[in-house]
């Protein structure tokens, strides 16, 4: 299997919100910020949050950034 065949998660998930977005001063990692947002929106249902997070792991940086811009930007 070639290295290019291995799916990798978007790099943006592993950096601080404040480093990924100039409008944020949050030191939370983007992955955790998305997790927290989803948990808040589904009454803290861990199983549902885990399912909702799965698509982010195989998405593109641009799509993850767009989600954060739309849903987490205050």
ZISULRA-V783303 format. One record per pair of residues at least 12 apart in sequence whose C-alpha atoms are under 6 Angstrom apart, sorted by the first residue. I is the first residue (numbers start at 1). J is the second residue. D is the distance in Angstrom with one decimal. If there is no record, write none. Layout:
BEGIN
I/J/D
I/J/D
END
This chain:
BEGIN
9/57/4.8
9/58/5.3
10/60/5.6
10/61/5.0
12/61/5.9
13/30/4.9
13/31/4.7
14/29/5.9
15/29/5.2
16/28/5.3
16/29/4.1
16/30/5.7
17/29/5.8
17/30/5.3
END
